[in-house]
Amino acid sequence: MAAETDIIILDGCTFFYSDKNGDVDAKEAEGLFYQDVRHLSRWHVRVDGKPVEPLTSRRVDYYSARIVGTPPKNGADAASVSVRRDRFVSEGTHEDVVLENLSDDPHEVTLELTYGSDFADVMEAQENGNGEGRSWEELAKRSVTLWHERDRYRRGTLLMFNRQGRVQKKKATFRVRLKPRQTWKLCVDIVPIVDGKRRPALLRCDSFHDHAPKMPQSLDDWLKTAPYLDADDSTLGRTYRQSLLDLAALRVRPDNVTIKWAMPGGGLPWFMTVFGRDSLITAYESMHIHAELAQATLEALAEMQATEWDSWRDAEPGKILHELRRGTLAALNRIPHTPYYGSHDSTILWLIVLDEFERWTADTSFVRRMEKQARAALGWLEGPADLDGDGYVEYRKRSDSDKALDNHCWKDSSGSILFADGRKAEPPIAVCEHQGYAYDARVRVARLMREVWDDEKEAERLEHDAAELKKRFNKDFWSTSRRHYVLALDKDKQQVDSLTSNIGHLLWSGIVDDERAAAMVRRLMGEDMFGGWGIRTMSSKDGGYNPLEYHNGTVWPHDTAIAAEGMRRYGFTDEAAKLSEALLDAARAFTNQLPEVFAGFARDESDVPIEYPEALKPQAWAAAAPLLALRTLIGLDIVDGRLRARPLESKFGKLRLRNITVRGSHPDAP
């Protein structure tokens, strides 16, 4: 998607994507996006009518970039003028354009900035479309406002210049006389206007020198409060830091909820918004590093918990959302993402993460505040989540929107639930990992009922129901002919018998019978599933396998990290270490930044993992996967309110996390 030389900076729901020159011509995700709408689709800087030739072009922090170049030399030995563009995103965007005379002679140049916006919704941009509707411009002495209206929904982009020039509807021109060795600077504010409110940049002129106090989510504080990783292998330190940087960049603070902290969004570029499943799994993966991500996620999702039936949005009382959108299509109700509730695991994962958060933080006051929402989520799990009353969680899309999802599991592409012979399963579908999550959630909520909410009777009922579910599951989801747990049960309760990575989630959840755990680990570590870099989403021996199919043969880092943690929980430490090592090796090969997904080709076919063409990077649960892999290798658990570390033997040698925040203390481990 993005070229290696492209410049992408972001902060929360704002991101700016340009070419290496710093210019924008709206292609795919290029431009300035704010809250799911592109506010700049054209942004060019020209000197004397010519594009600037870049000398260096790089991101400085996740929210800032610097591009330095020169106009064409026109036969001269060296350029006489340099051009520097310093760009910052923080709600709005600010850009400094600095001209410097490098010679002992005066120079006169013409600086021209060209601008425009199609105001495309992010879903339209994803399909190379642009925004319908009416557009116009308003001019002032030192500013221009680009306006767009569609069915009475209006957005604007205000561009303000700190110097006098000729400001027109499509461009602004500045005649600059440079004395010998003189530097001249133009400051440009690019301000989205949403619901009549301006969203100005927090970082303004010269913000490279004074950024930290102005950012509401300080990067310096984020890095300082994370545990310090002490590792013999220096590459692990770089991967760890990159994970922290990516998670910092992907934090979002939805303005329709009141939360103290920011929560993880989905991923760049298409999913810089609130998610249920993605944000919750990311919060779990990073619990031992930054538990406040979990608190923010739990709190934000609780505020948007469904309270009524709504087929358009696949909403049911007690259900936790799948995805929230705030762009034009959502405002006009042309898509159901206001929010959309089409995931059948977000609600169950919310309960799991709530318990895990209390284990690590001992914040019982927060968990008490969440009791009402937790009971509502439990009511959904034991009611609407089970479509036919057979005791299993199954899903079927009710929305008639073409943007609604057919599959409400993490493998949510339309062709992801296949039989071993490649046939597509028909809904309602009960996927195996949802049953595992439902088992784990009951066990965990039983603990909260007993220890926090003082409801022993409900705790005992949940434990009984969990035990019964485990017994039935191990009978109904086990393939006696293929000797593994099946992917799902279809509408006729037939076993969808393909071998997939989903069974790794079963180990993580604890629903696997002890006597079958070894067989599951062997199947996951077989050559058809483990290609050397991670666990394939589908066995290479099954009919639907394709190493470049989104959910049917690729490797997803979070999926592999969850499987490794599940193996450790069942005592298969060698296999857990091998998987974690493979995943961290893949991170090293991807310059310490794991993508959302990569191809499922075997490691012995290539010395490097093969990229998946449309993979997001950074993407939240992939960015957090190395953090979970480190937890697995160090063997971290909370047992009886205390941190326990049982390190696994691995090729990485010594691993130690210092200053972990655990229930009010700050121990090291191991």
Steps between C-alpha positions, in 0.01 A plus 500: 500500500751762617833538324803475726574867431152634577455718807220401738448674832207468735353585834179331603231546237718735292750377245691666216627281217718654227772407255867546583485863381230570754246552222156345466305389195209299632576138425359235731575623852704808408399826659409645835227299673313606810224292658456279193486780241776624269545872566784551251524303176743738328799667666800614295794728567671654197793742477508705180244261359716190552463215750758473775755220461532332841838455668355337809147399581414325823266466792646647819237386749180317420327840481770704323711495186773703334564531127804693378573564134592750234344635185654369175855635463452589131859418408662661803759306700302537821159621605484852633177458697382218724142416593403339830154375586430417865162333549308419819164332557312540829125528440565748219823533304774760492770536236800733498648576159850641544707651218871558558739689275817292493704754307660840546273649235140617535230286342138556413275195479130426467355253748170345396276274708223317317213345694165329464275246664255241373372436855477128427384274778776255594289212367469679166872574492572133572326420172676787315185709508445862594232690679168582338335832565550874463835672556596866524768729645496807725791743475643735760813712512727227635281191482276285288229261613414200285139397555306188411136408553317176432134463591535791745801343674783752486874484559772753436876545488642835607850589378659798676831665406705721730630717214339721243479346154259454215244253634269352237244220494745231387841640589692755705805681357779679687773715341806460722812720487785325679804692612834316502484211750149604608236257624129564434213300651133456418275343765188322376217376721270238347187481713218248450152636567249240620150577629587867480797461735859568407755232593830694507842345529651484847851518354579823318813679374837350601336214688805277463645705783200513733256217434465294817302744719246558221411138430217355713654153468870569547725255320777560752272408791370197312851364447621584851210327675533178299714225655862495389607192303844366587599250229821336382370529142500869402254437217232415754548841655440666165189290436371579850551873450335492158198326650475773762531772235237340279254457785556862601427610144185289475337636815161662442277697731144492362327830565161338553609334825659620825815303574810596695747320274523436127421157357663312213345553159513249217778581257632734236363611261144372482422419862600797714187475707342313790474123470372235734688177434821662373526747786421236763755249373759779479417598858547141615831462314638816662347466849838448669645803320228766505186387682335839450435400138272229636323738736433747219382224268268347758356836598449631147339180377277486808368849424402384151356163605179424311174539692246402232444282196600661169534269200659771283793515743491132611443635852348311792467602867828453687712462188838672463567677172714384212585832333416869532518744210460878509529595133247626250350160420440433868354847558254439215419148625613348171707248694404330829824592679342746745620273663477161330470193724586224251748302707396210719813498714547864604253460786662181628851646468383807693420274797835321469697825489303643794614209717857516370510874575397442862759224539782734393382824660286405804276791394184360655332841505511512120373143473214584735406790273491256211272247675181614326662479157661166583167350602345636180781342297450173684128523427577535130738202512236282661215636288518657152849359433352148489266517202334160542539429871743209456753645743746613233574852381412533131460794264307601192496843339169684529599831341417551133783751454761407241757619756379255765711190560404144417733355762502636854820331616855636476534335159225727373552480123209343316688186393681415822281220638571203273477124521819301444395442139466875440120527522359807668306451823151648524373701800409497779858411586648407838878542471714309745690789657178675600412199712846516658459869574154433646649236730783728611265794553274297728796383709639852526170672573432238768816621675385862476156405629657333802788737579377842385121502461422273797268264313597146596185344358563642154867402519409138568247498216753637252763247603248219458395629158862535392575141596195376311595704192852357505367144521256547211746692287765229521244255365327708231801689357741205491550326166554131566611442141746791473607501867475872564245760603298622203474860393125532556153351489286614208125563473428124504741440792741332260865523597692747283801273503788714373815525713560863590689723740178554693588197713790700642240732654343194663825434685509864609144479631550179698208309349720220360493174698841434651533162327452666159733795549812316383327393180394858431850633554639235264246595233578871532875436481472268199651616170157566350418752776833638623698639209794626704385860551170434675180295491314499171132583521419180309681172444686482170338158452143632500303587189461871566867565575678787325808663660377835368134463599409750771376245755567164335875448506668821610670562835357756742741604779233536769363157411842338541568686826169379645577141398844518663353633824242222491773238462686646798185485711466129429866439587643464148784738564736388223235548234389832650860623493550382141188682382591818687853489359363460147269796542778722634725385215228612260490837674875534452457423128231768474742758648352447847146595396262210444225557244139403553549181297763341277507218249501138612797383294735267686817641651718246320367637169627850576742659742247773577125501564303605193282809526126491452421774245224683688619450857457791737809631678496606773203298618413474866476131581803428281696777674412347838576141395873526594393618845292187550786289362731653761246425773496139380881472495535654845209289626301775667181426695307652786452224758320571828550872448876476443714515188657167411771453237603161365730576206512266202829389352553684173775597261471863609675438830425730790173690494395724785223757531574767759248719680183316402189658649318224689223570751662819628858371513783508244690171500751367249454163331658256521 
